[in-house]
Amino acid sequence: MKVKDMIVKAVVVIGLTFIVGCATENPWGLMNREVVEDLADDEISVNGFAGSLAAMKKERKMQIAVAVDISDQSQGRARPPDVAKLMTAAQSFARSYLENVKAYKLESVDLADINRTMKSGDDVNGIVFPFLIKAKAILTSETTRTTDDWVIYSCDLQWELVDNRTKANGLGGNATPTVVETRVCQSTTKRRLKASVSGVVGGLGGGDFKNAQKAYKDVLLNCMRQFQAQLATLIPFGGVVSGLKILDDEMSFTLKADKEQGVLTKMQMLLMNEDGDRIAVGEVLSSGNGKSNVKIWRWLSKSYRKQLEAVVGKGRDEVENWLDENPLHALCLGLAEEPALMQHRVSGP
């Protein structure tokens, strides 16, 4: 007799506050050299919002309020995971990954504070944040019993980014806080199921409980890594150019920012002037001790190339004087590599 398919679902909802995107071919939204090489000149731009460059000029970290709200919507025949412990861990995951993005100054706040700020424009804990991040994450498990028994665990996160730079709080020209981006990221993993003699699905209970907890943790962590990568494309970071030089007929520049400001090796940086005019794209070769060395590999402005080459040819002092009068800045196009997998533990019952 053919065994009928049995579907068991357990759902946990996590309401967070941020933003993420997921594309089929590039789910991390990475912007490495290979990706940038495939873009036309007019497609290369910082996908952030007006004001990001101004923030970099001031060399301060962008302040973002992050709210975490979690509720349980468990259902199905199988025993659900330990929701309380998983939720506590989920909050830790979210905060740890956000704090790990050193380019931003992030503060966890209550969802009620975020909602109040969006209505009244009030500060949160004495701080008026330029950006607010909100999201919902749904964790699901689906068990299909056929010839091979598997439990499929998934995490779907829908994120919102709110631009809170309004006329009322003096940070910008918006009439009210505005949702400027809504995206989704996804993660899935599977575990083999061992059914009990009684026919009760055991993938979410019994001896498989800890395995289920770990599976939920894995998909959540994976989505947080996707979020970290996506945030860099929506609120870019970088720094001020402090030096220019030519070595082996190729120009490079020194950026007054390093890994503590989020600038990592292999990142693609967009070089711009004070007006936001695009000049060139460079790759970060090294980052540390408060500065980064960036090698230009693609020019977007022939006139600026000639001008900079002429300035560099006159020597270091002339370069410093020219940069004082004509400041240049560089912002990242996004993360070049997947964020490292941070280690967290979820204990069993």
C-alpha positions in Angstrom: 0.0 0.0 0.0 1.3 3.4 -0.9 2.1 5.6 2.0 0.0 8.8 2.0 1.9 12.1 2.2 1.8 13.6 5.6 2.5 17.3 6.0 3.3 18.7 9.4 4.0 22.4 9.8 5.3 24.4 12.8 5.5 28.1 12.4 7.3 30.7 14.5 7.1 34.4 13.6 9.9 36.8 14.4 9.2 40.5 14.0 12.5 42.3 13.5 13.2 45.7 12.2 15.5 46.0 9.2 15.8 45.2 5.4 17.2 42.5 3.2 16.9 41.4 -0.4 17.2 38.2 -2.2 17.9 37.6 -5.9 17.8 34.2 -7.5 21.3 34.4 -9.1 22.9 36.4 -6.3 21.0 35.8 -3.1 23.5 37.6 -1.0 23.5 40.7 -3.2 27.3 40.6 -3.3 29.2 43.2 -5.3 32.5 41.7 -6.0 34.7 42.6 -9.0 33.2 39.8 -11.1 29.7 41.3 -10.6 30.9 44.9 -11.3 32.7 43.9 -14.4 29.4 42.8 -16.0 27.8 46.2 -15.3 27.7 49.1 -17.8 29.2 52.4 -16.7 25.8 53.9 -16.1 24.8 51.0 -14.0 27.5 51.5 -11.5 26.2 53.6 -8.6 25.7 53.6 -4.9 22.2 52.3 -4.3 21.8 54.2 -1.0 19.9 57.3 -0.3 20.7 61.0 -0.4 22.6 62.0 2.7 24.7 58.9 2.9 27.6 60.7 1.3 27.1 63.7 3.6 27.3 61.3 6.6 30.6 59.9 5.3 32.0 63.4 4.9 31.5 63.9 8.6 33.2 60.6 9.2 30.7 59.3 11.7 28.8 56.0 11.7 25.3 56.0 10.5 22.8 55.6 13.4 20.1 53.0 12.9 17.4 51.9 15.3 16.6 48.2 15.2 13.4 46.8 16.8 12.8 43.1 17.5 9.3 41.8 18.1 8.7 38.1 18.3 5.5 36.1 18.5 4.6 32.4 18.1 2.2 31.0 15.6 3.0 27.3 16.0 0.6 24.7 14.6 0.5 21.1 13.3 0.5 17.6 14.8 4.2 17.5 15.8 5.5 18.9 19.0 6.8 22.5 18.2 10.3 23.6 19.1 11.0 25.3 22.4 9.7 28.6 21.3 10.8 30.6 24.3 14.4 29.6 24.0 14.5 29.8 20.2 13.0 33.3 20.4 15.6 34.4 22.9 18.3 33.0 20.7 16.7 34.7 17.6 17.0 38.1 19.3 20.6 37.4 20.1 21.3 36.4 16.5 19.7 39.5 15.1 21.5 41.9 17.4 24.9 40.2 17.1 24.8 40.3 13.3 23.7 43.9 13.2 26.4 44.9 15.7 29.0 43.0 13.6 28.4 45.5 10.7 30.9 47.9 12.2 30.1 50.6 9.6 26.9 51.5 11.5 26.0 52.5 15.0 23.0 50.2 15.8 20.8 50.3 18.8 18.1 47.7 19.6 14.8 49.4 20.7 11.2 48.2 21.3 8.9 47.9 18.4 6.5 50.2 20.2 9.2 52.9 20.2 9.7 52.5 16.4 5.9 52.8 15.8 5.6 55.8 18.1 8.6 57.5 16.3 7.0 56.9 12.9 3.8 58.6 14.0 5.1 61.4 16.1 8.7 61.9 15.0 9.8 61.7 18.7 13.3 60.5 19.6 14.1 57.1 20.8 15.9 56.9 24.1 17.1 60.5 23.6 18.4 59.8 20.0 16.8 60.8 16.7 17.7 58.1 14.3 18.1 58.8 10.5 17.0 55.2 9.7 14.6 52.7 11.3 14.7 49.0 10.4 11.7 46.7 10.7 11.1 43.0 9.7 9.2 39.8 10.1 10.7 36.4 9.9 8.6 33.2 9.5 10.3 29.9 10.4 8.5 26.8 9.0 9.1 23.1 9.0 7.5 20.8 6.5 7.7 17.0 6.8 6.8 14.9 3.7 6.7 11.1 4.2 7.2 9.1 1.1 9.9 6.6 0.3 12.5 9.0 1.7 11.6 11.0 4.8 12.9 14.5 5.2 12.1 17.5 7.3 12.5 20.8 5.4 13.2 23.9 7.5 12.8 27.3 6.0 13.2 30.9 7.0 11.5 33.7 5.1 12.2 37.3 6.2 10.5 40.4 5.0 12.3 43.5 5.8 11.5 47.2 5.8 13.8 50.2 5.9 12.3 53.4 7.1 13.9 56.8 6.2 13.3 58.9 9.3 15.1 62.0 8.1 12.2 64.5 8.3 11.8 68.2 8.4 10.3 67.9 11.9 13.4 66.2 13.4 15.8 68.4 11.4 17.6 65.4 9.7 16.1 65.8 6.2 13.3 67.0 4.0 10.8 64.2 4.3 7.3 65.2 5.5 6.9 62.0 7.5 9.0 58.8 8.1 8.9 56.8 4.8 9.3 53.1 4.0 11.9 53.3 1.3 12.7 49.6 0.7 10.9 46.3 1.4 12.7 43.1 0.5 12.7 39.4 1.3 15.5 36.9 2.0 15.1 33.1 2.3 17.0 30.2 3.6 16.2 26.4 3.6 17.9 23.3 5.0 16.7 19.7 5.4 17.2 16.9 7.9 16.4 13.2 7.5 13.4 12.0 9.5 13.1 8.8 11.5 9.4 8.0 11.9 8.3 6.1 15.1 6.6 2.7 15.0 3.3 4.3 16.0 3.5 6.4 12.8 3.8 9.7 14.7 6.0 12.1 13.0 9.1 12.4 15.1 11.2 15.0 13.3 10.1 17.8 15.6 9.9 15.9 18.9 11.4 13.1 20.8 15.1 12.4 20.1 15.1 14.8 17.1 14.2 17.9 19.2 17.7 19.3 19.5 18.3 18.6 15.8 15.2 20.6 15.0 16.3 23.5 17.2 19.7 23.6 15.4 18.0 23.5 12.0 15.8 26.5 12.9 18.9 28.3 14.1 20.8 27.5 10.9 18.2 29.0 8.6 17.8 32.1 10.8 21.5 32.7 10.9 21.8 32.3 7.2 19.1 34.9 6.7 20.9 37.3 9.1 24.1 36.9 7.0 22.1 37.8 3.9 20.7 40.8 5.7 24.2 42.0 6.6 25.2 41.8 2.9 22.1 43.5 1.7 22.3 46.4 4.2 25.7 47.4 2.8 24.1 48.1 -0.6 21.2 50.1 0.8 23.0 52.2 3.3 26.6 52.3 1.9 29.7 53.2 3.9 33.2 54.4 3.1 35.4 57.4 3.9 37.4 60.4 2.8 40.3 60.0 0.4 43.6 61.1 2.0 46.1 60.3 -0.6 46.7 59.4 -4.3 49.7 57.6 -6.0 50.7 55.8 -9.2 52.6 52.5 -9.0 53.4 50.4 -12.0 51.3 52.7 -14.2 48.2 52.1 -12.1 46.6 54.6 -9.7 45.5 53.8 -6.2 44.2 55.9 -3.4 44.3 55.9 0.4 40.9 55.9 2.2 40.6 57.3 5.7 38.6 54.3 6.9 39.4 50.6 7.6 37.6 47.5 8.8 36.4 49.2 11.9 34.3 51.4 9.6 33.2 48.3 7.6 35.7 48.6 4.8 37.0 45.1 4.0 39.5 43.7 1.5 38.2 42.9 -2.0 35.3 45.4 -1.6 34.5 47.5 -4.7 34.6 51.2 -3.8 33.0 54.0 -5.9 35.2 57.1 -6.0 33.3 60.4 -6.1 33.7 64.1 -5.8 31.8 66.4 -3.4 28.9 66.7 -5.9 28.5 62.9 -6.1 30.0 62.7 -9.6 31.3 59.2 -10.3 35.0 59.1 -11.1 36.2 55.5 -10.8 35.9 52.0 -9.2 38.6 50.6 -7.1 39.2 47.4 -5.1 40.3 47.4 -1.5 43.7 45.7 -1.3 44.4 46.2 2.4 42.5 47.5 5.4 43.8 48.4 8.9 45.4 51.0 11.2 42.7 53.5 10.3 43.2 53.4 6.5 42.6 51.3 3.4 44.6 51.0 0.2 42.3 51.0 -2.9 43.5 50.2 -6.4 41.6 51.7 -9.3 40.8 49.2 -12.0 38.0 51.0 -13.9 37.6 54.7 -14.8 34.1 56.2 -15.2 35.4 59.7 -16.1 38.1 60.3 -18.7 38.4 64.0 -17.8 38.9 63.2 -14.1 41.4 60.6 -14.9 43.6 63.0 -16.8 43.2 65.6 -14.0 44.2 63.2 -11.2 47.1 61.8 -13.2 48.4 65.3 -13.7 48.1 66.1 -10.0 49.9 62.9 -8.9 52.7 63.6 -11.3 53.5 66.8 -9.4 54.3 65.0 -6.2 52.9 64.3 -2.7 52.6 67.9 -1.5 50.6 68.9 -4.6 48.3 65.9 -4.1 47.6 66.9 -0.5 46.9 70.5 -1.4 44.6 69.4 -4.3 42.6 67.1 -2.0 42.2 69.9 0.5 40.6 72.0 -2.2 38.8 69.2 -4.0 37.8 66.5 -1.5 37.1 63.0 -2.8 35.1 60.3 -1.1 34.6 56.6 -1.7 31.6 54.5 -0.8 31.3 50.7 -1.0 29.1 49.2 -3.7 28.3 46.3 -1.3 29.9 43.4 0.4 32.3 41.4 -1.8 32.2 38.2 0.2 29.6 36.4 2.3 29.6 37.5 5.9 31.4 35.0 8.2 29.2 32.6 10.0 29.0 33.6 13.7 28.8 30.9 16.3 25.7 30.7 18.6 24.2 28.0 20.7 20.6 27.0 21.2 20.2 24.7 24.1 17.5 22.0 24.2 14.7 21.6 26.8 
